Amino acid sequence: MQEPGEGGARLAVIVKGYPRLSETFIAQELLALEERGLTLEIWSLRHPTERHVHPMHKKIRARVTYLPEYLYQEPWRVLKGLAWSIRQPRFTGLMGAFWRDLKRDLTANRLRRLGQALVLARELPSAIRHLHVHYLHTPASVVRYAALLTGRTWTFSAHAKDIWTTPDWEKREKIAASLWGVTCTKDGARNLAALAGSEDKITLAYHGLDLSRFPPPPQSRPPRDGADAEDPVRILSVGRAVAKKGFDDLMRALGALPPDLHWRFVHVGGGELLPRMKEQVRAIGIAGKVAFLGPKPQPEVIALLREADLFVLPAKTASSGDRDGLPNVILEAASQRLAILATDFAGIPEFVRNGVEGVLTPPGDWEALSNAVNLLARDPERRHCLGSAAYERLRCHFGMDGTIDLLERRLRAAVGASPGAGACAAELA
């Protein structure tokens, strides 16, 4: 493993919040890039809100700097950024772009993005000449403004909400201003490539999973079939309680299960809809069979995946237009040979093929979901076959190394550094 800085590649990575339990894919990427010898600095728009962190976060050595989350909280820092920025030769060009954006998005958030960008531009070390941002919405606005002001280049990783809730005009202009972007689902890649007017600027790059961080999966599980009240089928879901995860459908599906099926359900994650989910299970009458554990660090999540019989994630489109990509937790469930039940939606079928690596139901159809839970809960042999197939697909086609090879090579080129030992010769398909 190279020490940071050996390859001469130094760049800033900008994120919306850091660290975040729900963004294991970002932590995995940061750690892997550091292990390839890139020197990173992390700049976050928000302070952490969770007590726990993943073990990966503790291994990441990059310095973390927090921008003013709200401008009024650090007025002196913002004023210094403004005073410095006014004196820069590119300030007029920045303000022209900002006013054009403000006319189309007349919000306080737009002003906050400008203020954060002025602070970022002033405080970035001169040795950092390239910026890479996760998410094409708010964080990319800050990065675009800072790049306009300082003349730095920038690139992006787009994921899910940022693609589906950002106006087309904004995505189009950001893509044009960047060197290139990557995204993690075919739907997202098609959307962004159409706006770019060229497929060359957008690359599909699955997050993949670093299986070296996970224990070997169980070779077998107890053959629970829901017939024994003393040993019920264990159903698990992991994800923030937000509309796009479809947990309201899952609660209704669980409430409709036949009375002769014995089961227990565990949910892991925080989120704004958690109180509503708890009220829903009380109203349905299944509160005694459901446990809400809240956010958990990855080792505890893995332990729960190993103990479960069935993983369920019924993702769908939220009323806001927000939707998932390929949720990382589905890959994590596969890493432990756990049978997967999900929806035929977004990036999920790019990994889970219905009837092969798992079972897919139509998004928003809680009755079909309930029927699928009932059938899989009673069939431990089928669960074993599905879990084994998911593990083999993960191991053979969704490893992390290909994506890190791609990012390392491209980011080194962006900062003008020489290729590292881990760079591969061909880009991802």
Secondary structure as the mmCIF struct_conf table of DSSP 4:
data_model
#
loop_
_struct_conf.conf_type_id
_struct_conf.id
_struct_conf.beg_label_comp_id
_struct_conf.beg_label_asym_id
_struct_conf.beg_label_seq_id
_struct_conf.end_label_comp_id
_struct_conf.end_label_asym_id
_struct_conf.end_label_seq_id
HELX_LH_PP_P HELX_LH_PP_P1 GLN A 2 GLU A 3
TURN_TY1_P TURN_TY1_P1 PRO A 4 GLY A 7
STRN STRN1 ARG A 10 GLY A 17
BEND BEND1 TYR A 18 PRO A 19
TURN_TY1_P TURN_TY1_P2 LEU A 21 SER A 22
HELX_RH_AL_P HELX_RH_AL_P1 THR A 24 GLU A 35
TURN_TY1_P TURN_TY1_P3 ARG A 36 GLY A 37
STRN STRN2 THR A 39 ARG A 46
BEND BEND2 ARG A 51 ARG A 51
HELX_RH_AL_P HELX_RH_AL_P2 PRO A 55 LYS A 59
STRN STRN3 ARG A 63 TYR A 66
BEND BEND3 GLU A 69 TYR A 70
HELX_RH_3T_P HELX_RH_3T_P1 LEU A 71 GLN A 73
BEND BEND4 GLU A 74 GLU A 74
HELX_RH_AL_P HELX_RH_AL_P3 PRO A 75 ILE A 86
TURN_TY1_P TURN_TY1_P4 ARG A 87 ARG A 87
BEND BEND5 GLN A 88 GLN A 88
TURN_TY1_P TURN_TY1_P5 PRO A 89 ARG A 90
HELX_RH_AL_P HELX_RH_AL_P4 PHE A 91 ARG A 104
BEND BEND6 THR A 107 THR A 107
HELX_RH_AL_P HELX_RH_AL_P5 ALA A 108 GLU A 123
BEND BEND7 LEU A 124 LEU A 124
TURN_TY1_P TURN_TY1_P6 SER A 126 ALA A 127
STRN STRN4 HIS A 130 HIS A 134
TURN_TY1_P TURN_TY1_P7 LEU A 136 HIS A 137
HELX_RH_AL_P HELX_RH_AL_P6 THR A 138 THR A 150
STRN STRN5 THR A 153 ALA A 158
BEND BEND8 ALA A 160 ALA A 160
HELX_RH_AL_P HELX_RH_AL_P7 LYS A 161 TRP A 164
BEND BEND9 THR A 165 THR A 166
HELX_RH_AL_P HELX_RH_AL_P8 ASP A 168 ALA A 177
BEND BEND10 SER A 178 LEU A 179
STRN STRN6 GLY A 181 THR A 183
BEND BEND11 CYS A 184 THR A 185
HELX_RH_AL_P HELX_RH_AL_P9 LYS A 186 ALA A 196
TURN_TY1_P TURN_TY1_P8 GLY A 197 GLY A 197
HELX_RH_3T_P HELX_RH_3T_P2 GLU A 199 LYS A 201
STRN STRN7 ILE A 202 LEU A 204
STRN STRN8 LEU A 209 LEU A 209
HELX_RH_3T_P HELX_RH_3T_P3 LEU A 211 ARG A 213
BEND BEND12 PHE A 214 PHE A 214
HELX_LH_PP_P HELX_LH_PP_P2 PRO A 215 PRO A 218
BEND BEND13 GLN A 219 GLN A 219
BEND BEND14 GLY A 226 GLY A 226
TURN_TY1_P TURN_TY1_P9 ALA A 229 GLU A 230
BEND BEND15 ASP A 231 ASP A 231
HELX_LH_PP_P HELX_LH_PP_P3 PRO A 232 PRO A 232
STRN STRN9 VAL A 233 VAL A 238
BEND BEND16 GLY A 239 GLY A 239
BEND BEND17 ALA A 241 VAL A 242
HELX_RH_3T_P HELX_RH_3T_P4 ALA A 243 LYS A 245
HELX_RH_AL_P HELX_RH_AL_P10 PHE A 247 GLY A 255
TURN_TY1_P TURN_TY1_P10 ALA A 256 ALA A 256
BEND BEND18 LEU A 257 LEU A 257
TURN_TY1_P TURN_TY1_P11 PRO A 259 ASP A 260
STRN STRN10 TRP A 263 VAL A 268
TURN_TY1_P TURN_TY1_P12 GLU A 272 LEU A 273
HELX_RH_AL_P HELX_RH_AL_P11 LEU A 274 ILE A 284
TURN_TY1_P TURN_TY1_P13 GLY A 285 GLY A 285
HELX_RH_3T_P HELX_RH_3T_P5 ALA A 287 LYS A 289
STRN STRN11 VAL A 290 PHE A 292
HELX_RH_AL_P HELX_RH_AL_P12 GLN A 298 GLU A 307
BEND BEND19 ASP A 309 ASP A 309
STRN STRN12 LEU A 310 LEU A 313
TURN_TY1_P TURN_TY1_P14 SER A 319 SER A 320
BEND BEND20 GLY A 321 GLY A 321
BEND BEND21 GLY A 325 LEU A 326
HELX_RH_AL_P HELX_RH_AL_P13 ASN A 328 SER A 335
TURN_TY1_P TURN_TY1_P15 GLN A 336 ARG A 337
STRN STRN13 ALA A 339 THR A 343
BEND BEND22 ASP A 344 ASP A 344
TURN_TY1_P TURN_TY1_P16 ALA A 346 GLY A 347
HELX_RH_3T_P HELX_RH_3T_P6 ILE A 348 GLU A 350
TURN_TY1_P TURN_TY1_P17 PHE A 351 PHE A 351
STRN STRN14 ASN A 354 ASN A 354
TURN_TY1_P TURN_TY1_P18 GLY A 355 GLU A 357
STRN STRN15 GLY A 358 GLY A 358
STRN STRN16 VAL A 359 THR A 361
TURN_TY1_P TURN_TY1_P19 PRO A 363 GLY A 364
HELX_RH_AL_P HELX_RH_AL_P14 TRP A 366 ALA A 377
TURN_TY1_P TURN_TY1_P20 ARG A 378 ARG A 378
HELX_RH_AL_P HELX_RH_AL_P15 PRO A 380 HIS A 397
STRN STRN17 GLY A 399 GLY A 399
BEND BEND23 MET A 400 MET A 400
HELX_RH_AL_P HELX_RH_AL_P16 ASP A 401 VAL A 415
TURN_TY1_P TURN_TY1_P21 GLY A 416 GLY A 416
HELX_LH_PP_P HELX_LH_PP_P4 ALA A 417 PRO A 419
TURN_TY1_P TURN_TY1_P22 ALA A 421 GLY A 422
BEND BEND24 ALA A 425 ALA A 426
#
